[in-house]
């Protein structure tokens, strides 16, 4: 992402995102496409060599290979859909797309009652602060979450907006400097307003008389349901235990040492957040995390749990009672969910508030997640050199065949050169993945909500695509603040 000149009447600088690289192994073809084309060419040569009716017999196979390589569905070659569809069919055939909570079987202490790949997650509670840390034994990561409160960005004056954007850049830079952070997740979700704030205000400032007016008003507040929606933001940090092995041993080893290292990273992150005028909370406790997970899987009870404090705070029961994955959506307890991937960030220069149409969409229950993956300087330099070599080799091959370089190739190469310049200047490199999880009580409302979000994304100059055949894993990455991989 690069910055541009400020607007004519504002101090806010415009920003420009790098394009999604679409280079292939050979002439824009992916490795799978090259393999299919090679197999088709080999089959064609063999059939021509054998002669007779062999070419006629091989024609269906040749047509199939050509369709796999060249025909596109939703902008993706058919061959790229084969592994996605294959894994989905395997999950359906083995019953792994359906989850039912075993009520009669108690779960081991410290485990999370979550479906799918998230079932392997383990809870570690910090003995000093009582914060909840999530351990992934397969990915070898440890994650902590904090909630963040902040004023409305769009209501600030331009100079203050630019100052906060610069400070937020320093927050992201903290994840690149230490080399310990595996991922940083920013999650912004809408929740039904339970009226808890009004109830707490009445309890603190309401009249104590026993008059008819007082009783009537107290009953009205007590019975009032959700009257609107509110926004909640969380920031999650995940450290790589393999990279932090030396620091973990120095801190005492095992999970206690890992928790100490993660606490240090969280303290650095919270200090950077405060410098950006953001107010982070302490690391979420197991009860707070259980409330977030329960609200994600069962949105209907979110307002009731928030209003009746103390309920739903057990991680052993925070997961869904039942969940099922379909080709284009998932269902858990009281809601249907659909996950969209932000496949293209704005290609032209935009101002930092470009996501306002998405964030301010009203009447839609949704969660916007941006997962940042920091790259170490040496790994980022190798990746940039590889991209430059691939581009130059691809350009030379096109020149030999007489093909003309398009504007898209030149733009991608310019992005690579800009990334190299930024890395040389000392800036960090992060890979950003944007996901939007949309929830609704039934399929009709879900499709309407998805259409509304897609239109809002267009207004935000973003391109979204539904993640067909991988909704369950995408839901865990988009709706849960656990730094899950996509």
C-alpha positions, -999 to 999 in steps of 0.1 A, spaced: 0 0 0 14 34 -10 4 69 -1 -5 97 -26 -9 134 -24 -34 149 -1 -68 161 -12 -73 196 -23 -92 207 8 -80 182 33 -49 170 51 -57 133 46 -34 115 22 -48 91 -4 -36 55 -3 -32 29 -30 -32 -8 -26 -11 -33 -45 -29 -53 -71 -36 -90 -65 -8 -108 -84 -22 -130 -112 10 -142 -128 13 -178 -137 41 -203 -141 41 -200 -179 23 -173 -200 -2 -165 -172 -11 -202 -167 -10 -216 -132 9 -248 -123 -23 -269 -125 -32 -254 -159 3 -261 -172 0 -297 -161 -34 -302 -177 -22 -285 -210 9 -307 -209 -11 -338 -204 -34 -329 -233 -5 -321 -256 11 -355 -247 -22 -373 -254 -26 -355 -287 9 -364 -298 5 -400 -289 -29 -403 -306 -15 -387 -338 15 -411 -337 -7 -441 -334 -30 -429 -361 -62 -446 -372 -92 -440 -350 -71 -433 -319 -76 -395 -323 -114 -400 -324 -113 -421 -293 -91 -396 -275 -113 -366 -285 -135 -367 -254 -105 -368 -231 -89 -339 -250 -121 -319 -248 -122 -325 -211 -86 -314 -205 -92 -283 -226 -123 -275 -206 -104 -280 -173 -76 -256 -184 -95 -229 -202 -131 -228 -191 -137 -204 -162 -164 -205 -135 -168 -173 -115 -135 -161 -129 -116 -192 -118 -104 -220 -141 -123 -253 -137 -91 -271 -127 -87 -248 -97 -122 -258 -85 -114 -295 -86 -95 -297 -52 -121 -274 -35 -150 -296 -47 -131 -328 -39 -124 -318 -3 -160 -307 1 -174 -340 -13 -150 -359 10 -163 -340 40 -199 -346 30 -192 -383 24 -175 -388 57 -201 -367 77 -175 -340 86 -197 -312 74 -221 -318 102 -214 -311 139 -236 -320 169 -226 -312 205 -225 -343 226 -245 -333 257 -239 -365 276 -201 -365 270 -182 -340 291 -153 -323 274 -118 -324 288 -108 -293 308 -92 -266 287 -107 -276 254 -131 -255 232 -164 -269 221 -159 -258 185 -165 -277 153 -141 -284 124 -104 -276 126 -110 -254 156 -118 -284 178 -80 -288 184 -77 -254 201 -67 -254 238 -72 -228 265 -44 -215 286 -53 -190 314 -26 -165 324 -20 -171 361 -11 -134 368 -37 -114 348 -63 -141 343 -64 -135 305 -74 -163 281 -48 -175 256 -57 -199 228 -31 -225 219 -32 -242 185 -11 -274 189 -10 -281 152 0 -246 139 21 -241 170 7 -207 178 -6 -189 209 -32 -161 206 -46 -134 229 -74 -110 222 -82 -74 234 -112 -53 227 -107 -18 214 -129 13 217 -125 44 196 -144 74 184 -161 75 151 -133 80 125 -155 97 99 -165 124 124 -129 136 130 -114 165 112 -90 157 83 -58 165 102 -68 142 131 -77 115 107 -43 116 91 -26 116 125 -46 85 135 -38 67 102 -1 74 107 -3 61 143 -22 30 131 6 23 107 30 23 136 7 -3 153 10 -26 124 48 -20 122 51 -34 157 40 -68 144 69 -68 118 98 -57 140 101 -85 166 96 -113 141 76 -133 167 41 -123 155 25 -150 133 -7 -130 126 -26 -100 137 -64 -99 133 -86 -69 134 -123 -78 138 -152 -54 136 -187 -68 141 -222 -55 146 -243 -66 176 -279 -60 185 -281 -33 212 -294 -51 242 -303 -20 262 -278 -29 289 -264 6 290 -299 21 296 -305 -5 324 -272 3 341 -279 40 339 -313 35 355 -298 14 382 -273 41 390 -294 73 385 -330 61 386 -355 72 411 -358 50 442 -394 59 450 -422 34 448 -445 55 428 -466 42 399 -445 62 374 -413 48 387 -425 12 386 -439 16 351 -407 31 338 -386 4 354 -408 -23 339 -405 -7 305 -367 -6 306 -366 -42 319 -388 -55 291 -373 -34 263 -357 -55 236 -329 -47 212 -336 -12 198 -307 -9 174 -272 -21 168 -238 -14 181 -203 -20 169 -176 -39 187 -139 -42 177 -112 -67 187 -75 -70 180 -60 -104 182 -23 -113 182 -8 -147 175 28 -156 181 47 -184 164 60 -208 192 87 -222 169 102 -187 162 99 -178 199 116 -210 211 146 -192 226 126 -165 242 102 -191 256 131 -210 272 144 -178 287 110 -171 302 107 -204 319 98 -228 291 67 -247 281 33 -229 281 42 -206 310 71 -192 291 51 -189 259 24 -170 279 51 -146 292 64 -139 257 28 -133 244 22 -110 273 52 -89 263 40 -87 227 5 -77 239 20 -49 261 39 -35 231 8 -37 210 -14 -20 236 12 8 241 11 14 203 -27 14 203 -28 40 231 -4 61 211 -29 59 183 -57 72 207 -73 38 207 -84 24 241 -75 -13 244 -89 -34 272 -70 -60 292 -66 -94 276 -100 -110 274 -109 -135 302 -123 -169 294 -158 -157 301 -155 -127 278 -141 -149 250 -169 -174 256 -195 -147 251 -180 -136 218 -179 -172 205 -215 -179 216 -227 -147 200 -210 -156 167 -226 -191 165 -260 -181 180 -267 -144 172 -303 -146 185 -291 -150 221 -264 -123 219 -286 -95 232 -300 -116 260 -265 -128 271 -253 -92 271 -283 -80 291 -282 -108 316 -246 -105 326 -231 -137 340 -248 -161 316 -230 -179 287 -195 -173 302 -184 -210 301 -160 -219 272 -171 -255 275 -205 -246 262 -195 -216 240 -196 -236 207 -227 -244 187 -252 -271 196 -254 -280 160 -237 -268 128 -238 -279 92 -218 -268 61 -233 -264 27 -217 -255 -6 -225 -218 -3 -232 -212 34 -231 -227 68 -258 -230 95 -252 -229 133 -279 -229 159 -302 -198 151 -285 -184 120 -273 -190 85 -238 -176 76 -221 -167 44 -185 -156 41 -172 -132 14 -136 -127 5 -123 -93 -4 -105 -104 -36 -96 -69 -47 -88 -39 -26 -92 -5 -43 -70 -2 -74 -71 36 -75 -61 60 -48 -86 62 -20 -88 80 14 -85 60 46 -122 60 53 -130 41 21 -145 12 41 -172 35 55 -200 21 32 -192 -14 45 -189 -5 81 -219 17 82 -243 -7 65 -273 -8 88 -298 -37 92 -273 -64 84 -256 -86 110 -220 -89 97 -184 -92 108 -155 -76 89 -121 -92 95 -87 -82 82 -60 -107 89 -24 -93 87 4 -118 82 38 -101 88 68 -112 68 103 -110 81 126 -87 61 147 -115 47 116 -136 37 100 -105 22 132 -97 2 133 -133 -12 96 -131 -21 101 -98 -40 132 -111 -58 111 -142 -68 83 -120 -81 107 -99 -101 123 -129 -117 90 -144 -126 78 -112 -142 110 -107 -162 109 -144 -174 73 -141 -183 79 -109 -202 108 -125 -221 86 -155 -230 58 -132 -242 83 -113 -264 95 -145 -280 59 -154 -289 51 -119 -301 26 -111 -274 22 -75 -262 26 -65 -226 -6 -53 -211 -12 -25 -186 -21 -51 -159 14 -66 -161 31 -32 -159 10 -23 -129 19 -55 -111 56 -50 -118 53 -14 -105 37 -27 -73 66 -51 -68 92 -23 -73 73 -1 -49 73 -29 -23 110 -33 -28 116 4 -23 94 4 9 113 -26 23 147 -9 15 135 22 33 129 1 65 91 -4 63 76 -38 72 57 -60 47 23 -74 57 -1 -96 37 -37 -85 43 -66 -108 38 -101 -94 41 -132 -115 50 -168 -105 56 -191 -129 74 -228 -122 69 -255 -137 92 -292 -139 90 -321 -160 105 -331 -177 72 -317 -182 37 -339 -155 20 -327 -128 44 -292 -142 41 -292 -137 3 -307 -102 7 -280 -93 33 -252 -107 10 -265 -86 -19 -265 -55 4 -229 -62 15 -218 -67 -21 -233 -34 -31 -216 -17 -2 -183 -32 -12 -187 -18 -47 -192 16 -31 -160 11 -11 -142 3 -44 -136 -33 -33 -144 -66 -51 -159 -95 -31 -163 -131 -40 -182 -158 -21 -160 -187 -9 -178 -217 -24 -171 -251 -9 -151 -238 21 -176 -219 42 -170 -237 75 -132 -229 76 -139 -194 63 -164 -188 90 -139 -198 117 -114 -173 102 -139 -145 97 -163 -146 126 -140 -158 154 -112 -135 167 -88 -164 170 -63 -157 142 -74 -188 123 -57 -193 89 -78 -190 58 
